[in-house]
Amino acid sequence: MIEPTNACNFSCSMCPNKLMKRKKGFMELELFKLILRKCEESNISRIFLYTVGESFLHPDFFEMLRLSALCPTIKRIDLFTNGSLLNEANIREIVKIKKCMVHFSFSGFDKESYENRYRGGVFEEAVKKIKLFHQIIRESKISPPLSIPLLLIYGVVENDSEKQKTISFLKNCVGLEPYQIYIVCSYDWAGYISNKYHAGACESRNEKKPGQYMCDSIRRFKIGILYDGRVTACGCLDINGELIIGDIRRQSIREIREGAAFKELIQRFKRGNLNGTICYGCQNE
């Protein structure tokens, strides 16, 4: 996961971005080019151009995207967006690259249910962008070997009732296919967000004996390269950079993976000693 920026133009109820203690910033283009070279050296085939910010805010985002597409080892580029900065021109550019999977953040089934969650968003505009993206994909008549859906609606809801209403709205009113819709019930972002729906989840996780649980993100080395070059072991949920295991400006990806900081975190999982880390009680599987 590569962080073009941790800034965002929304303040969504289910997202901890507004609680972030890190300074907001933008990755320098030269640092991004260095990261791509190191990805190529390590034969990285998939990258995520986001963490917890709206990556499309970066003034050089589409240059970053073009450079990523040119990297010979990278076969898939995942983007995540609230969709507010999408327009016909940049949607067509994304589709044309043919390596992108766009996770469009959306949940709700009417103006109230959407805008209560996506603070800063406009329901009608979000629906319009989704329909436009879907239309452009269909017009492009993309065929194999590109087998991934170019557009995936990723939404977070509070309960199963909202989940079913959102899915029904996206299928029946927006015209999406079931494989383009992924709606999940809210999680607590490693304790940053209060979540009654999963009450008790973290307590049961903490009762596991040493060696019984290994976070999938840690096991798969799903690191996050922050906009300043520091590397966190958890690109998914570490909003404040508490699990720093290296610095991409001075180390290769292999050196970070084989470094003492990451090895020590693995040992803490094996010992069941996660007290004092954001991993303690985290609901992420």
C-alpha positions as CSV (number, residue, x, y, z in Angstrom):
1,M,0.0,0.0,0.0
2,I,1.5,3.3,-1.1
3,E,0.1,6.6,0.4
4,P,0.0,9.5,-2.1
5,T,-1.6,11.5,0.7
6,N,-3.3,11.0,4.0
7,A,-5.5,14.1,3.4
8,C,-9.2,13.8,2.6
9,N,-12.0,16.1,1.6
10,F,-14.7,14.1,3.4
11,S,-15.2,13.4,7.1
12,C,-17.0,10.1,7.1
13,S,-18.5,8.7,10.2
14,M,-17.0,5.2,9.7
15,C,-13.5,6.4,8.9
16,P,-10.8,7.4,11.4
17,N,-9.1,9.9,9.1
18,K,-10.5,12.8,11.2
19,L,-8.9,11.3,14.3
20,M,-5.4,11.1,12.7
21,K,-2.6,12.6,14.7
22,R,-0.1,12.5,11.9
23,K,0.5,15.7,9.9
24,K,-1.3,15.7,6.6
25,G,1.0,15.7,3.6
26,F,1.6,14.6,0.0
27,M,4.2,12.2,-1.3
28,E,6.9,13.7,-3.5
29,L,6.9,12.4,-7.0
30,E,10.6,11.5,-6.9
31,L,10.0,9.4,-3.8
32,F,7.1,7.6,-5.6
33,K,9.5,6.8,-8.5
34,L,12.0,5.4,-6.0
35,I,9.3,3.2,-4.5
36,L,8.3,1.9,-8.0
37,R,11.9,0.9,-8.7
38,K,12.1,-1.0,-5.4
39,C,8.8,-2.7,-6.2
40,E,10.2,-3.8,-9.5
41,E,13.4,-5.1,-7.8
42,S,11.3,-7.2,-5.4
43,N,9.0,-8.3,-8.3
44,I,5.9,-6.8,-6.7
45,S,2.9,-7.5,-8.8
46,R,0.1,-5.7,-7.0
47,I,0.0,-2.2,-5.4
48,F,-2.6,-0.2,-3.6
49,L,-2.4,3.6,-4.2
50,Y,-4.1,4.6,-1.0
51,T,-4.2,4.3,2.8
52,V,-6.8,6.4,4.6
53,G,-6.7,9.5,2.5
54,E,-8.4,10.5,-0.8
55,S,-5.5,9.8,-3.2
56,F,-7.1,11.8,-6.0
57,L,-6.3,15.0,-4.1
58,H,-2.7,14.6,-4.9
59,P,-1.8,17.0,-7.8
60,D,0.4,14.3,-9.4
61,F,-1.9,11.4,-8.8
62,F,-2.5,10.5,-12.5
63,E,1.2,10.8,-13.2
64,M,1.7,8.3,-10.4
65,L,-0.9,6.1,-11.9
66,R,0.7,6.2,-15.4
67,L,4.1,5.4,-13.9
68,S,2.7,2.5,-12.0
69,A,1.1,1.1,-15.2
70,L,4.5,1.2,-16.9
71,C,6.2,-0.8,-14.2
72,P,6.8,-4.2,-15.8
73,T,6.2,-6.3,-12.7
74,I,3.0,-4.6,-11.6
75,K,-0.1,-6.4,-13.0
76,R,-2.8,-4.8,-10.8
77,I,-3.3,-1.4,-9.3
78,D,-5.9,-0.9,-6.7
79,L,-7.4,2.6,-6.2
80,F,-9.8,3.7,-3.4
81,T,-11.9,6.8,-3.7
82,N,-15.0,8.5,-2.4
83,G,-15.6,9.4,-6.1
84,S,-16.0,13.2,-5.6
85,L,-13.1,14.0,-7.8
86,L,-13.9,11.7,-10.7
87,N,-15.0,13.0,-14.0
88,E,-15.5,11.5,-17.5
89,A,-12.0,12.3,-18.6
90,N,-10.2,10.7,-15.7
91,I,-12.6,7.7,-15.6
92,R,-11.7,7.0,-19.2
93,E,-8.0,7.3,-18.4
94,I,-8.4,4.8,-15.6
95,V,-10.3,2.3,-17.7
96,K,-7.8,2.7,-20.6
97,I,-4.9,1.6,-18.3
98,K,-6.5,-1.8,-17.9
99,K,-4.7,-2.7,-14.7
100,C,-6.9,-0.8,-12.3
101,M,-9.4,-2.0,-9.8
102,V,-11.3,1.0,-8.4
103,H,-12.9,0.6,-5.0
104,F,-15.6,3.3,-5.0
105,S,-16.6,4.0,-1.4
106,F,-20.4,4.1,-1.2
107,S,-23.1,2.9,1.1
108,G,-26.7,4.0,1.5
109,F,-30.0,3.8,-0.3
110,D,-31.2,7.4,-0.2
111,K,-29.9,10.9,0.4
112,E,-30.2,10.7,4.1
113,S,-28.5,7.3,4.6
114,Y,-25.6,8.2,2.3
115,E,-25.0,11.8,3.5
116,N,-25.2,11.0,7.2
117,R,-22.3,8.7,6.7
118,Y,-20.3,10.4,3.9
119,R,-20.0,13.9,5.5
120,G,-19.0,16.2,2.6
121,G,-20.6,14.0,-0.1
122,V,-23.7,14.6,-2.2
123,F,-25.9,11.5,-2.8
124,E,-27.0,12.5,-6.3
125,E,-23.5,13.2,-7.4
126,A,-22.1,10.0,-6.0
127,V,-24.8,7.9,-7.8
128,K,-24.2,9.9,-11.0
129,K,-20.4,9.1,-10.9
130,I,-21.1,5.4,-10.3
131,K,-23.5,5.2,-13.2
132,L,-21.0,7.0,-15.5
133,F,-18.1,4.8,-14.5
134,H,-20.3,1.7,-15.1
135,Q,-21.4,3.0,-18.5
136,I,-17.8,3.8,-19.6
137,I,-16.7,0.3,-18.7
138,R,-19.5,-1.3,-20.7
139,E,-18.7,0.9,-23.7
140,S,-15.1,-0.1,-23.5
141,K,-16.0,-3.8,-24.1
142,I,-13.0,-4.9,-22.1
143,S,-12.1,-8.5,-22.6
144,P,-9.7,-11.0,-21.0
145,P,-6.9,-11.3,-19.9
146,L,-8.3,-8.5,-17.7
147,S,-10.6,-10.6,-15.5
148,I,-11.0,-8.4,-12.4
149,P,-14.0,-6.0,-12.1
150,L,-12.8,-2.5,-12.9
151,L,-15.3,-1.0,-10.5
152,L,-16.1,-2.4,-7.1
153,I,-18.5,-0.6,-4.8
154,Y,-17.0,-0.9,-1.3
155,G,-19.4,0.2,1.5
156,V,-19.4,0.1,5.3
157,V,-22.8,-0.1,7.0
158,E,-24.0,-0.4,10.6
159,N,-26.1,-3.5,10.4
160,D,-27.5,-6.2,8.1
161,S,-30.7,-4.3,7.3
162,E,-28.6,-1.4,5.8
163,K,-26.4,-3.8,4.0
164,Q,-29.3,-5.4,2.2
165,K,-31.0,-2.1,1.4
166,T,-27.7,-0.8,-0.1
167,I,-27.1,-3.9,-2.2
168,S,-30.7,-3.8,-3.4
169,F,-30.3,-0.1,-4.4
170,L,-27.1,-0.6,-6.2
171,K,-28.5,-3.6,-8.2
172,N,-32.0,-2.3,-9.0
173,C,-31.6,1.4,-9.1
174,V,-27.9,1.9,-10.3
175,G,-27.7,-1.2,-12.5
176,L,-24.6,-2.9,-11.0
177,E,-23.9,-6.6,-11.1
178,P,-23.6,-8.5,-7.9
179,Y,-19.9,-9.1,-8.3
180,Q,-19.3,-5.3,-8.3
181,I,-20.8,-4.9,-4.9
182,Y,-19.0,-5.5,-1.6
183,I,-20.8,-4.2,1.5
184,V,-19.5,-5.0,5.0
185,C,-20.7,-4.3,8.5
186,S,-18.7,-1.7,10.3
187,Y,-15.4,-2.5,12.1
188,D,-13.6,-0.5,14.7
189,W,-10.4,0.5,12.8
190,A,-8.2,-1.1,15.5
191,G,-10.1,0.7,18.3
192,Y,-10.3,4.2,16.7
193,I,-14.0,4.0,15.9
194,S,-16.7,3.0,18.4
195,N,-18.6,0.1,17.0
196,K,-21.6,-1.4,18.9
197,Y,-22.3,-3.9,16.1
198,H,-19.2,-5.8,16.8
199,A,-19.3,-5.3,20.6
200,G,-17.3,-8.0,22.3
201,A,-15.3,-8.9,19.2
202,C,-12.0,-7.5,20.6
203,E,-12.5,-9.1,24.0
204,S,-12.8,-12.6,22.4
205,R,-9.8,-11.9,20.3
206,N,-7.7,-11.1,23.4
207,E,-8.6,-14.4,25.0
208,K,-6.8,-16.3,22.3
209,K,-3.7,-18.2,23.5
210,P,-0.2,-17.4,22.2
211,G,0.4,-18.6,18.7
212,Q,-3.3,-19.1,17.9
213,Y,-3.8,-15.9,15.9
214,M,-1.7,-14.2,13.3
215,C,-3.1,-11.1,11.5
216,D,-3.5,-11.8,7.8
217,S,-2.1,-8.3,6.9
218,I,1.0,-9.1,9.0
219,R,1.3,-12.6,7.6
220,R,1.0,-11.4,4.0
221,F,3.4,-8.5,4.7
222,K,0.8,-6.0,3.5
223,I,2.9,-3.0,4.4
224,G,2.0,0.7,4.1
225,I,4.5,3.1,2.7
226,L,3.5,6.5,4.1
227,Y,3.8,9.7,2.2
228,D,7.1,10.6,4.0
229,G,8.7,7.2,3.1
230,R,8.3,5.5,6.5
231,V,6.9,2.0,6.4
232,T,4.3,0.7,8.7
233,A,3.6,-3.1,9.1
234,C,-0.1,-2.4,8.8
235,G,-1.0,-0.5,5.7
236,C,-4.7,-1.1,6.4
237,L,-5.4,0.4,9.8
238,D,-2.3,2.1,11.2
239,I,-3.5,5.7,10.7
240,N,-0.9,7.2,13.0
241,G,2.2,5.3,12.0
242,E,2.6,3.4,15.3
243,L,3.9,0.2,13.7
244,I,6.9,1.6,11.8
245,I,9.3,-1.1,10.7
246,G,11.5,0.7,8.2
247,D,12.1,3.5,5.8
248,I,11.8,2.9,2.0
249,R,14.2,5.9,1.4
250,R,17.1,3.9,2.9
251,Q,16.0,0.3,2.7
252,S,14.8,-2.2,0.1
253,I,11.5,-4.0,0.6
254,R,13.4,-7.2,1.3
255,E,15.6,-5.5,3.9
256,I,12.5,-4.2,5.7
257,R,10.8,-7.6,5.6
258,E,13.9,-9.3,7.0
259,G,14.6,-6.4,9.5
260,A,14.6,-6.6,13.3
261,A,11.5,-4.5,13.7
262,F,9.2,-6.7,11.6
263,K,10.7,-9.9,13.0
264,E,10.0,-8.6,16.6
265,L,6.4,-7.9,15.7
266,I,6.0,-11.4,14.3
267,Q,7.4,-12.8,17.6
268,R,4.9,-10.7,19.6
269,F,2.1,-12.3,17.7
270,K,3.5,-15.7,18.3
271,R,3.9,-15.0,22.0
272,G,0.5,-13.4,22.2
273,N,2.1,-10.3,23.6
274,L,0.4,-7.4,21.8
275,N,-0.3,-5.2,24.7
276,G,0.5,-1.6,23.9
277,T,0.1,-2.0,20.2
278,I,-2.8,-1.1,17.9
279,C,-3.0,-4.9,17.1
280,Y,-4.3,-5.6,20.6
281,G,-8.0,-6.2,20.3
282,C,-8.1,-5.2,16.6
283,Q,-11.1,-6.7,14.8
284,N,-9.3,-7.1,11.5
285,E,-9.0,-10.7,10.3
